[in-house]
Amino acid sequence: MKTLYEPALAELKATPAPAGQVLKGLYAGAYRSDKGKIKGLMLQVGETELTIKLPKYLRPMLVRELAPDDFVQVWAYPEGDRWRAINVLPLPEGEAKTLRQQWGDLAPVAASPPPKQKRLCVEVCSKGKCFKQGGRQIYNELQEAIDGNPELAHVSVKATSCMKACKHGPNLRLPSGQMLHRASPAEALARLNAKR
C-alpha cells in the first residue's frame, strides 16, 4: 500500500547530498554579520577568496587560535554562494610550506609570529575591611587601566574572598603569588609591567 509521502521520499533519496570537501588555504580574516558578530572565516585559496560560515562552537577558535595569514584546512560543503564548515584545523607545516611556494606573492609570510603572552590575573580582596579601605576603588581603577591599554590585554582583574590580612588592607595578589598590602593600582600595574 502506497502512502502519501512515498513520492516525496523517493525524490529526496534521489537528490544527491552536497559533497563535503577539504579546502586548504590561507586564513584571511573573520567573516562578520552586519552587527559585527563573528559568523565564519574568509579563506584565500589561490586567487579566490571563499566565505565560510562556521558553527557556533568553532567561532571562538578564530580569536583564540588563528591569526590572519595562518594556513588552515577546512572540511566544508557548498551552500549557495558560501560554504558551511564542519571543522577547521591548522595545516601541517609541510603542506603550508608547499602552498606558500606554489602561491608565491599571494601568501604573505609574517616575519615571526609574536610570542603568545601568558594570561595574568590580579586578585583584589573584596571582603570586609579591605573593601572599605579601598578595595573597590583599586578593583575599578585596575579594570579601567587594563581596558584602556591594549598592551595589557593579557591581564585580568578578579575580586576574591578574604586574603586573611585584613589589618594590612587593602590587599591584592599578583600573578606570581606575591601579596601587596596597603596596595594602590599604580603599584600593581608597575609590578605587572616590570614582569614583561
MITOR-769414 format. One line per 2 residues: number of its first residue (from 1); their letters; for each residue x, y, z of N, C-alpha, C, O. Coordinates in Angstrom, 1 decimal. Example, Ala and Ser with C-alpha at 12.3 -4.5 7.8 and 13.67 -1.06 7.14 Angstrom:
<recs>
1> as> 13.2 -5.7 7.8 12.3 -4.5 7.8 13.2 -3.3 7.8 14.2 -3.3 8.5 ~ 12.8 -2.2 7.1 13.7 -1.1 7.1 12.9 0.0 7.9 13.4 1.1 8.0
</recs>
This chain:
<recs>
1> mk> 0.8 -1.2 0.0 0.0 0.0 0.0 0.9 1.2 0.0 1.8 1.4 0.9 ~ 0.6 2.1 -0.9 1.4 3.3 -1.1 0.9 4.4 -0.1 -0.3 4.5 0.1
3> tl> 1.9 5.1 0.5 1.4 6.2 1.4 1.5 7.5 0.6 2.1 7.5 -0.5 ~ 1.0 8.5 1.2 1.0 9.8 0.6 2.4 10.4 0.4 2.7 11.2 -0.5
5> ye> 3.3 10.0 1.3 4.6 10.6 1.3 5.7 9.8 0.5 6.8 10.3 0.3 ~ 5.4 8.7 -0.1 6.4 7.9 -0.8 7.0 8.7 -2.0 8.2 8.6 -2.2
7> pa> 6.2 9.4 -2.8 6.8 10.2 -3.9 7.8 11.2 -3.4 8.9 11.4 -4.0 ~ 7.5 11.9 -2.3 8.4 12.9 -1.8 9.7 12.2 -1.2 10.8 12.8 -1.4
9> la> 9.5 11.1 -0.6 10.7 10.4 0.0 11.6 9.9 -1.2 12.8 10.0 -1.1 ~ 11.0 9.4 -2.2 11.8 8.9 -3.4 12.6 10.1 -4.0 13.7 9.9 -4.4
11> el> 11.9 11.2 -4.1 12.6 12.4 -4.7 13.8 12.8 -3.8 14.8 13.2 -4.3 ~ 13.5 12.8 -2.5 14.6 13.2 -1.5 15.8 12.2 -1.6 16.9 12.7 -1.5
13> ka> 15.5 10.9 -1.7 16.6 10.0 -1.8 17.3 10.1 -3.1 18.5 9.8 -3.1 ~ 16.7 10.5 -4.2 17.3 10.6 -5.5 18.2 11.9 -5.6 19.1 12.0 -6.4
15> tp> 17.9 12.9 -4.7 18.6 14.2 -4.8 19.9 13.9 -4.1 20.0 13.6 -2.9 ~ 21.1 14.1 -4.7 22.3 13.9 -4.1 22.6 15.0 -3.0 22.4 16.1 -3.2
17> ap> 23.1 14.5 -1.9 23.5 15.4 -0.8 24.7 16.2 -1.3 25.6 15.6 -2.0 ~ 24.9 17.5 -0.9 26.1 18.2 -1.3 27.3 17.5 -0.8 27.4 17.1 0.4
19> ag> 28.3 17.4 -1.6 29.5 16.7 -1.2 30.4 17.6 -0.4 30.7 18.7 -0.8 ~ 30.9 17.1 0.7 31.8 17.9 1.5 33.2 17.7 0.9 33.5 16.7 0.3
21> qv> 34.1 18.7 1.2 35.4 18.6 0.7 36.4 19.3 1.7 35.9 20.2 2.4 ~ 37.6 19.0 1.6 38.6 19.7 2.4 39.2 20.9 1.6 39.8 20.6 0.5
23> lk> 39.0 22.1 2.1 39.6 23.2 1.4 40.9 23.6 2.2 40.9 23.7 3.4 ~ 41.9 23.8 1.5 43.2 24.2 2.1 43.6 25.6 1.6 43.6 25.9 0.4
25> gl> 43.9 26.5 2.5 44.2 27.8 2.1 44.7 28.7 3.3 45.0 28.2 4.4 ~ 44.7 30.0 3.0 45.2 31.0 4.0 44.0 31.7 4.7 43.1 32.2 4.0
27> ya> 44.0 31.7 6.0 43.0 32.3 6.8 43.2 33.8 6.6 44.2 34.4 7.0 ~ 42.2 34.5 5.9 42.3 35.9 5.6 41.6 36.8 6.5 41.8 38.0 6.5
29> ga> 40.9 36.3 7.5 40.2 37.1 8.5 38.8 36.5 8.8 38.4 35.6 8.2 ~ 38.2 37.2 9.8 36.9 36.7 10.2 35.8 37.3 9.3 35.9 38.4 8.8
31> yr> 34.8 36.5 9.1 33.6 36.9 8.3 32.6 37.3 9.4 32.2 36.5 10.3 ~ 32.1 38.6 9.3 31.2 39.1 10.4 29.8 39.4 9.8 29.7 39.7 8.6
33> sd> 28.8 39.4 10.7 27.5 39.8 10.3 27.4 41.3 10.3 28.4 42.0 10.6 ~ 26.3 41.9 9.9 26.1 43.3 9.8 26.2 44.0 11.2 26.6 45.1 11.3
35> kg> 26.0 43.2 12.3 26.1 43.7 13.6 27.5 43.5 14.2 27.7 43.9 15.3 ~ 28.4 43.0 13.4 29.8 42.8 13.9 30.1 41.5 14.5 31.2 41.3 14.9
37> ki> 29.1 40.6 14.6 29.4 39.3 15.3 30.1 38.4 14.3 29.8 38.3 13.1 ~ 31.0 37.6 14.8 31.8 36.7 14.0 30.9 35.5 13.6 30.2 34.9 14.5
39> kg> 30.8 35.3 12.3 30.0 34.2 11.8 30.8 33.1 11.1 30.3 32.0 10.9 ~ 32.0 33.5 10.7 32.8 32.5 10.0 34.1 33.1 9.6 34.6 34.0 10.3
41> lm> 34.7 32.5 8.6 36.1 33.0 8.2 36.1 33.2 6.7 35.3 32.7 5.9 ~ 37.1 34.0 6.3 37.4 34.2 4.9 38.7 33.4 4.6 39.7 33.5 5.3
43> lq> 38.6 32.5 3.6 39.7 31.6 3.2 40.2 32.0 1.8 39.4 31.9 0.9 ~ 41.5 32.3 1.7 42.1 32.5 0.4 42.6 31.2 -0.1 43.5 30.6 0.5
45> vg> 42.1 30.8 -1.2 42.5 29.6 -1.9 43.1 30.0 -3.3 42.3 30.3 -4.2 ~ 44.4 30.1 -3.4 45.0 30.7 -4.6 44.6 32.1 -4.8 44.8 32.9 -3.9
47> et> 43.9 32.5 -5.9 43.5 33.9 -6.1 42.0 34.1 -5.7 41.5 35.2 -5.8 ~ 41.4 33.0 -5.2 40.0 33.1 -4.9 39.8 33.2 -3.4 40.5 32.6 -2.6
49> el> 38.9 34.1 -2.9 38.6 34.2 -1.5 37.2 33.6 -1.3 36.2 34.1 -1.9 ~ 37.1 32.7 -0.4 35.8 32.0 -0.1 35.3 32.5 1.3 36.1 32.7 2.2
51> ti> 34.0 32.6 1.4 33.3 32.9 2.6 32.8 31.6 3.2 32.0 30.9 2.5 ~ 33.2 31.3 4.4 32.9 30.0 5.0 32.2 30.3 6.4 32.8 30.9 7.3
53> kl> 31.0 29.8 6.5 30.2 30.0 7.7 30.6 28.9 8.7 30.7 27.7 8.3 ~ 30.8 29.2 10.0 31.2 28.2 11.0 30.1 28.0 11.9 29.3 28.9 12.2
55> pk> 30.0 26.8 12.5 29.0 26.5 13.5 29.5 27.3 14.8 30.7 27.6 14.9 ~ 28.6 27.6 15.7 28.9 28.4 16.8 30.0 27.9 17.7 30.8 28.7 18.2
57> yl> 30.1 26.6 17.8 31.2 26.1 18.7 32.6 26.3 18.1 33.6 26.2 18.9 ~ 32.7 26.5 16.8 34.0 26.7 16.2 34.4 28.2 16.2 35.6 28.5 16.0
59> rp> 33.5 29.1 16.3 33.8 30.5 16.1 34.8 31.1 17.1 35.6 31.9 16.7 ~ 34.8 30.7 18.4 35.8 31.3 19.3 37.2 30.9 18.9 38.1 31.6 19.3
61> ml> 37.4 29.8 18.2 38.7 29.4 17.8 39.4 30.5 16.9 40.6 30.6 16.9 ~ 38.6 31.2 16.1 39.1 32.2 15.2 39.9 33.3 16.0 40.9 33.8 15.6
63> vr> 39.4 33.6 17.2 40.0 34.6 18.0 41.2 34.0 18.8 42.2 34.7 19.0 ~ 40.9 32.8 19.4 41.9 32.3 20.3 43.1 31.6 19.6 44.2 31.7 20.1
65> el> 42.9 30.9 18.5 43.9 30.1 18.0 44.4 30.4 16.6 45.5 30.0 16.2 ~ 43.7 31.3 15.8 44.1 31.6 14.5 44.5 33.0 14.4 44.0 33.9 15.0
67> ap> 45.5 33.3 13.5 45.9 34.6 13.2 45.8 34.8 11.7 46.1 33.8 10.9 ~ 45.5 36.0 11.2 45.5 36.1 9.7 46.9 35.7 9.2 47.9 35.8 9.8
69> dd> 46.8 35.1 8.0 48.0 34.5 7.3 48.4 33.1 7.8 49.5 32.7 7.5 ~ 47.6 32.5 8.7 47.8 31.1 9.1 47.2 30.2 8.0 46.1 30.5 7.4
71> fv> 47.9 29.1 7.6 47.3 28.2 6.7 46.5 27.2 7.4 46.9 26.7 8.5 ~ 45.3 26.9 6.9 44.3 26.0 7.6 43.7 25.1 6.5 43.8 25.3 5.3
73> qv> 43.1 24.0 7.0 42.3 23.2 6.2 40.9 23.1 6.8 40.7 23.0 8.0 ~ 39.9 23.3 6.0 38.5 23.4 6.4 37.7 22.3 5.7 37.7 22.2 4.5
75> wa> 37.0 21.5 6.5 36.1 20.5 5.9 34.8 21.2 5.8 34.2 21.6 6.8 ~ 34.3 21.4 4.6 33.1 22.2 4.3 32.3 21.6 3.1 32.8 20.8 2.4
77> yp> 31.1 22.1 3.0 30.3 21.8 1.8 29.6 23.1 1.3 29.3 24.0 2.1 ~ 29.4 23.1 0.0 28.9 24.4 -0.6 27.4 24.6 -0.2 26.6 23.6 0.0
79> eg> 27.1 25.9 0.0 25.7 26.2 0.3 25.4 27.6 -0.3 25.6 28.6 0.3 ~ 25.0 27.6 -1.6 24.7 28.8 -2.3 26.0 29.5 -2.7 26.9 28.8 -3.2
81> dr> 26.2 30.8 -2.3 27.4 31.5 -2.6 28.4 31.4 -1.5 29.5 32.0 -1.6 ~ 28.1 30.6 -0.5 29.0 30.4 0.7 29.3 29.0 0.9 28.8 28.1 0.2
83> wr> 30.1 28.7 1.8 30.4 27.3 2.3 30.0 27.2 3.7 30.0 28.2 4.4 ~ 29.7 26.0 4.2 29.4 25.8 5.6 30.4 24.8 6.1 30.5 23.7 5.6
85> ai> 31.1 25.2 7.1 32.2 24.3 7.7 31.7 23.3 8.7 30.7 23.6 9.4 ~ 32.4 22.2 8.7 32.2 21.2 9.8 33.3 21.3 10.8 33.1 21.0 12.0
87> nv> 34.5 21.5 10.3 35.7 21.5 11.1 36.8 22.4 10.5 36.9 22.5 9.3 ~ 37.6 23.0 11.3 38.8 23.8 10.9 40.0 23.3 11.7 40.0 23.1 12.9
89> lp> 41.1 23.0 10.9 42.3 22.6 11.6 43.5 23.3 11.0 43.5 23.7 9.8 ~ 44.6 23.5 11.7 45.8 24.1 11.1 46.3 23.2 10.1 46.3 21.9 10.3
91> lp> 46.9 23.7 9.1 47.5 22.9 8.0 48.9 22.5 8.5 49.7 23.3 9.0 ~ 49.3 21.2 8.3 50.6 20.8 8.7 51.7 21.6 8.1 51.5 22.1 6.9
93> eg> 52.8 21.9 8.7 53.8 22.8 8.3 54.3 22.5 6.9 54.6 23.4 6.1 ~ 54.5 21.2 6.6 55.0 20.8 5.3 54.1 21.2 4.2 54.5 21.7 3.1
95> ea> 52.7 21.0 4.4 51.8 21.4 3.4 51.7 22.9 3.2 51.5 23.4 2.1 ~ 51.7 23.6 4.4 51.7 25.0 4.4 52.9 25.6 3.6 52.7 26.5 2.8
97> kt> 54.0 25.0 3.7 55.2 25.4 3.0 55.1 25.2 1.5 55.4 26.1 0.7 ~ 54.5 24.1 1.1 54.3 23.8 -0.3 53.3 24.8 -0.9 53.6 25.3 -2.0
99> lr> 52.2 25.1 -0.2 51.2 26.0 -0.7 51.8 27.4 -0.8 51.6 28.1 -1.8 ~ 52.6 27.8 0.2 53.3 29.1 0.2 54.2 29.2 -1.1 54.2 30.3 -1.7
101> qq> 54.9 28.2 -1.4 55.8 28.2 -2.6 54.9 28.2 -3.9 55.3 29.0 -4.8 ~ 53.9 27.5 -3.9 53.0 27.5 -5.1 52.4 28.8 -5.4 52.3 29.3 -6.5
103> wg> 51.9 29.5 -4.3 51.2 30.7 -4.5 52.0 31.9 -4.5 51.6 33.0 -4.9 ~ 53.3 31.8 -4.1 54.2 32.9 -4.2 53.8 34.1 -3.5 53.6 34.1 -2.2
105> dl> 53.6 35.2 -4.2 53.3 36.5 -3.6 51.9 36.6 -3.0 51.6 37.5 -2.2 ~ 51.0 35.7 -3.3 49.6 35.7 -2.8 49.6 35.4 -1.3 48.7 35.9 -0.6
107> ap> 50.6 34.7 -0.8 50.5 34.3 0.6 51.7 35.0 1.3 52.8 34.5 1.4 ~ 51.4 36.2 1.9 52.4 36.8 2.7 52.9 36.0 3.9 52.1 35.4 4.6
109> va> 54.2 36.1 4.1 54.7 35.4 5.3 55.1 36.4 6.4 55.8 37.3 6.1 ~ 54.5 36.1 7.5 54.8 37.0 8.6 56.3 36.8 9.1 56.8 35.6 9.0
111> as> 57.0 37.8 9.5 58.4 37.7 9.9 58.5 36.6 10.9 59.2 35.6 10.6 ~ 57.9 36.7 12.0 57.9 35.6 13.0 56.7 36.0 13.9 56.5 37.1 14.3
113> pp> 55.9 35.0 14.2 54.7 35.3 15.0 55.1 35.9 16.4 56.0 35.4 17.0 ~ 54.4 36.9 16.9 54.7 37.4 18.2 54.5 36.3 19.2 53.5 35.5 19.1
115> pk> 55.3 36.2 20.2 55.1 35.2 21.2 53.8 35.4 22.0 53.4 36.5 22.3 ~ 53.1 34.3 22.2 51.9 34.4 22.9 52.2 34.8 24.4 53.0 34.2 25.1
117> qk> 51.4 35.8 24.9 51.7 36.3 26.2 50.8 35.4 27.2 49.7 35.1 26.9 ~ 51.4 35.1 28.3 50.7 34.3 29.3 49.6 35.2 29.9 49.9 36.3 30.2
119> rl> 48.4 34.6 30.1 47.4 35.3 30.8 47.7 35.5 32.2 48.1 34.6 32.9 ~ 47.6 36.7 32.7 47.8 37.1 34.1 46.6 37.6 34.8 45.7 38.2 34.2
121> cv> 46.4 37.2 36.1 45.2 37.6 36.8 45.7 38.3 38.1 46.4 37.7 38.9 ~ 45.2 39.5 38.4 45.5 40.2 39.6 44.2 40.0 40.5 43.1 40.3 40.0
123> ev> 44.4 39.5 41.7 43.2 39.2 42.6 43.2 40.4 43.6 44.2 40.7 44.2 ~ 42.0 41.0 43.7 41.8 42.1 44.7 40.8 41.6 45.7 39.7 41.1 45.4
125> cs> 41.2 41.7 47.0 40.3 41.4 48.1 39.1 42.3 48.1 39.2 43.5 48.1 ~ 37.9 41.7 48.1 36.7 42.5 48.0 35.8 42.2 49.3 34.6 42.4 49.2
127> kg> 36.4 41.8 50.4 35.6 41.5 51.6 35.9 42.5 52.7 37.0 43.0 52.8 ~ 35.0 42.7 53.5 35.1 43.4 54.8 36.0 44.6 54.8 35.7 45.6 54.0
129> kc> 37.0 44.6 55.6 37.8 45.8 55.9 38.6 46.2 54.6 38.7 47.4 54.3 ~ 39.1 45.3 53.8 39.8 45.6 52.6 38.9 46.4 51.6 39.3 47.4 51.0
131> fk> 37.6 45.9 51.5 36.7 46.6 50.7 36.4 48.0 51.1 36.4 48.9 50.3 ~ 36.3 48.2 52.4 36.0 49.5 53.0 37.3 50.4 52.9 37.2 51.6 52.8
133> qg> 38.5 49.8 52.9 39.7 50.6 52.9 40.2 50.9 51.5 41.3 51.5 51.3 ~ 39.4 50.6 50.5 39.8 51.0 49.1 39.8 49.9 48.1 40.2 50.1 47.0
135> gr> 39.5 48.6 48.5 39.5 47.5 47.6 38.6 47.7 46.4 39.0 47.4 45.2 ~ 37.5 48.3 46.6 36.6 48.6 45.4 37.2 49.6 44.5 37.2 49.3 43.3
137> qi> 37.8 50.6 45.0 38.4 51.6 44.1 39.6 51.0 43.4 39.8 51.3 42.2 ~ 40.4 50.2 44.0 41.5 49.6 43.4 41.1 48.7 42.3 41.6 48.7 41.2
139> yn> 40.0 47.9 42.5 39.5 47.0 41.5 39.0 47.8 40.3 39.4 47.5 39.2 ~ 38.2 48.8 40.5 37.7 49.7 39.4 38.8 50.4 38.7 38.8 50.4 37.4
141> el> 39.8 50.9 39.4 40.9 51.6 38.7 41.8 50.7 37.9 42.2 51.0 36.8 ~ 42.0 49.5 38.4 42.8 48.5 37.7 42.0 48.0 36.4 42.6 48.0 35.3
143> qe> 40.7 47.8 36.6 39.9 47.4 35.4 39.9 48.5 34.3 40.1 48.2 33.1 ~ 39.8 49.7 34.7 39.8 50.8 33.7 41.2 50.9 33.1 41.2 51.1 31.8
145> ai> 42.2 50.8 33.8 43.6 50.9 33.3 43.8 49.8 32.3 44.4 50.0 31.2 ~ 43.4 48.6 32.6 43.5 47.4 31.7 42.7 47.6 30.4 43.2 47.3 29.3
147> dg> 41.4 48.0 30.6 40.5 48.2 29.5 41.1 49.3 28.5 40.8 49.2 27.3 ~ 41.7 50.3 29.1 42.2 51.4 28.3 43.6 51.2 27.6 44.0 52.1 26.9
149> np> 44.3 50.1 27.9 45.6 49.9 27.4 45.7 48.6 26.7 45.7 47.5 27.4 ~ 45.8 48.6 25.4 45.8 47.3 24.6 47.0 46.4 25.0 47.0 45.2 24.8
151> el> 48.1 47.0 25.5 49.3 46.3 25.9 49.0 45.4 27.1 49.8 44.5 27.4 ~ 47.9 45.7 27.8 47.6 44.9 29.0 46.4 44.0 28.7 45.7 43.5 29.7
153> ah> 46.2 43.6 27.5 45.1 42.8 27.1 45.2 41.4 27.7 44.2 40.6 27.8 ~ 46.4 41.0 28.1 46.6 39.7 28.7 46.4 39.6 30.2 46.6 38.6 30.8
155> vs> 46.0 40.8 30.8 45.8 40.9 32.2 44.3 41.0 32.5 43.6 41.7 31.8 ~ 43.9 40.3 33.6 42.5 40.4 34.1 42.6 40.7 35.5 43.6 40.5 36.2
157> vk> 41.4 41.2 36.0 41.3 41.5 37.5 40.1 40.7 38.0 39.1 40.6 37.4 ~ 40.3 40.1 39.2 39.3 39.3 39.8 39.1 39.7 41.2 40.1 39.8 42.0
159> at> 37.9 39.9 41.6 37.5 40.1 43.0 37.5 38.8 43.8 36.9 37.8 43.3 ~ 38.2 38.7 44.9 38.3 37.4 45.6 37.7 37.6 47.0 37.4 38.7 47.5
161> sc> 37.7 36.5 47.7 37.3 36.5 49.1 38.4 36.9 50.0 39.5 37.2 49.5 ~ 38.3 36.9 51.3 39.2 37.4 52.2 40.6 36.7 52.1 40.7 35.5 51.9
163> mk> 41.7 37.5 52.1 43.0 37.0 52.0 43.7 36.9 53.3 44.9 36.6 53.4 ~ 43.0 37.0 54.4 43.4 36.8 55.8 44.6 37.8 56.2 45.5 37.4 56.9
165> ac> 44.5 39.0 55.7 45.5 40.0 56.1 44.7 41.4 56.2 45.2 42.4 55.7 ~ 43.6 41.3 56.9 42.7 42.5 57.0 43.3 43.7 57.6 43.0 44.8 57.2
167> kh> 44.2 43.5 58.6 44.9 44.7 59.2 45.8 45.4 58.3 46.1 46.6 58.5 ~ 46.2 44.8 57.2 47.1 45.5 56.2 46.4 45.9 54.9 47.1 46.2 54.0
169> gp> 45.1 45.9 54.9 44.4 46.2 53.7 44.4 47.6 53.2 44.8 48.5 53.9 ~ 44.0 47.8 52.0 43.5 46.8 51.0 44.6 45.9 50.5 45.8 46.4 50.3
171> nl> 44.3 44.7 50.2 45.2 43.7 49.7 44.9 43.2 48.3 43.8 43.2 47.9 ~ 46.0 42.9 47.6 45.8 42.2 46.3 47.0 41.3 46.1 48.1 41.4 46.7
173> rl> 46.7 40.3 45.3 47.7 39.2 45.0 48.1 39.3 43.5 47.2 39.3 42.6 ~ 49.4 39.4 43.3 49.9 39.4 41.9 49.9 38.0 41.3 49.8 37.0 42.1
175> ps> 50.0 37.9 40.0 50.0 36.5 39.4 51.2 35.7 39.9 51.1 34.4 39.9 ~ 52.3 36.3 40.4 53.4 35.5 40.9 53.0 34.9 42.3 53.8 34.1 42.8
177> gq> 51.9 35.3 42.9 51.5 34.8 44.2 51.9 35.8 45.3 51.5 35.7 46.4 ~ 52.7 36.8 44.9 53.1 37.8 45.9 51.9 38.7 46.3 51.1 39.1 45.5
179> ml> 51.8 38.9 47.6 50.7 39.8 48.2 51.2 41.2 48.3 52.4 41.5 48.7 ~ 50.4 42.2 47.9 50.7 43.6 48.2 49.7 44.1 49.2 48.5 43.9 49.1
181> hr> 50.2 44.7 50.3 49.4 45.2 51.4 49.4 46.7 51.3 50.3 47.3 50.8 ~ 48.3 47.3 51.7 48.1 48.8 51.5 48.4 49.2 50.1 49.1 50.1 49.8
183> as> 47.8 48.4 49.2 48.2 48.5 47.8 47.5 49.6 47.1 46.5 50.2 47.6 ~ 48.1 50.0 46.0 47.5 51.0 45.1 47.5 50.4 43.7 48.3 49.6 43.3
185> pa> 46.6 50.9 42.8 46.5 50.4 41.4 47.9 50.7 40.7 48.3 49.9 39.9 ~ 48.4 51.9 41.0 49.7 52.2 40.3 50.8 51.2 40.6 51.6 50.9 39.8
187> ea> 50.9 50.8 41.9 51.9 49.9 42.3 51.7 48.5 41.6 52.7 47.9 41.2 ~ 50.4 48.1 41.6 50.2 46.8 40.9 50.5 46.8 39.5 51.1 45.9 39.0
189> la> 50.1 47.9 38.8 50.5 48.0 37.3 52.0 48.1 37.1 52.5 47.5 36.2 ~ 52.7 48.8 38.0 54.1 48.9 37.9 54.8 47.5 38.0 55.7 47.2 37.3
191> rl> 54.3 46.7 38.9 54.8 45.4 39.1 54.5 44.5 37.9 55.4 43.7 37.5 ~ 53.3 44.6 37.4 53.0 43.8 36.2 53.8 44.2 35.0 54.3 43.3 34.3
193> na> 54.0 45.5 34.8 54.9 46.0 33.6 56.3 45.6 33.8 57.0 45.4 32.8 ~ 56.8 45.5 35.1 58.2 45.1 35.3 58.4 43.6 34.9 59.5 43.3 34.6
195> kr> 57.4 42.8 35.0 57.5 41.4 34.7 57.5 41.1 33.2 58.0 40.0 32.8 ~ 57.1 42.1 32.4 57.1 41.9 30.9 58.4 42.0 30.3 58.5 41.8 29.1
</recs>
